[in-house]
Amino acid sequence: MKAVNIIHISAECYPIAKVGGLADVVGALPKYQKELQASSSVIMPLYNNSFTQTNKFEKIYENYIALGHEYVNIQVLKLIDNKLGFELFCIHIPDLLFKDYVYSNNDTDRFLAFQIATLDWILTLDKKPDIIHIHDHHTGLIPFMLTQSYKYEKLKDIPTVLTIHNAQYQGWFSHEKVSLIPPFNFENVGLLDWGDSINPLAAAIKCSWRVTTVSPSYMEELKLNANGLENLLASESNKCIGILNGIDSKVWNTETDNNLVKNYNISSSKSGKKANKKWLCQKFNLDENKPLFTFIGRLVGEKGSDLFPEIFTKALKENNISILLLGSGDKEVEERLNYIPKENFNFYIGYNEKLAHIIYAGADFLLMPSRVEPCGLNQMYSLKYGTVPIVNTIGGLKDTIIDINSKDGYGILHNGVTIKEVTDAITRATKFYSEKEKFTKNLKTIMKIDNSWNNSAQEYVNLYKTLKQ
Ligand code: GLC
């Protein structure tokens, strides 16, 4: 059978630009799809960051797009000397996109211009994609424009797939800006609307051929709680499906990961983890003989971070443990971390990919008390690196972790995000750590779990094949 030709369109893609898990998925899924005879490429904005400064691009297209009454110069750059495992195209719009950040508080024009430029360029291609796969609200107006804007008439039969990585953010903007969208039959303006504003995520749910979420449980949860989109998702449920994310086991490999202080495999895991833990404990002034609990991620309400100061203080008082946090976000939480006694606790404010890898390798436990977790990748990285995840029973966490007290269990689950639930889970984990033999055996069990993209990439390809005429 002829290979399916897919274009992924996204605001983030690892290793080019990463804010969260969206980047990891868009940077990995195309590689795995390629192995399944599906040729995938990625289109994203060109940001001004270290990847784009240190890699060579070739200009393959240049034009002007109309953004309301303005004409904006756009270029399409293709990455040369490409080692990513898929083709990468970046949309260069100097004044709007080429910044040293991915997101700001004023992104409507930026991502609208990105989407229009992308479609204008696709319109010129001799070989059109078989499938357009968009990710989150930043690319959410594409299915609407494809089916409704007169200028894209020639593309209207290309099937579109929307993946929702996080439904909390929807990209809302005022109807006053509707003229920025290339002209369409105004009778259908309702497709853009949800709750009296233009809602790109809602428009994408209405206009895409298929909608996926990044875990089956999250799909179910969204019907009850989707930041206002519950009814829409329930009414569109026959085109919705949950497909669990995988992890890129080429990047997340303890034997080859050159971020680590010491590499290891399942048989050398004890000494390998010990060396990474020692390095961490020296750097952050912690006792390497105590079980090390960690958190890696954004400090936002969704991740339960507002309770961290209380949880950490109580857990440190009640257990003989240390805690290390890597992340940034809510300034108030960052500030309150300073008041936790520093004896067995430390933190690093910011984003540091290398340090994150060493933490996955050196820690004993990873905390993920998320209130919402569409999939969560950190718990899967943590398993691969032999670190036991402690997670709330929600979304993708529920789909990937089995509690040690259940049959074939290997992680720790808690029900709900309260100070008591999470500290009780930490106490249970500390006890588990003291049962040395059981704990060591579990380490080997979790490292063997295969959460790579192999299965899920196939599920996506199967989905595309049902859409391709
Ligand atoms: C978002 C979600 C996270 C998911 C990731 C990749 O960041 O919050 O749960 O793993 O996207 O799909």
Residues whose N, C-alpha, C, O or C-beta is under 5 A from the ligand:
A	BS01	GLC	G20 G21 L22 V25 H165 N166 V214 E373 P374 C375 G376 L377
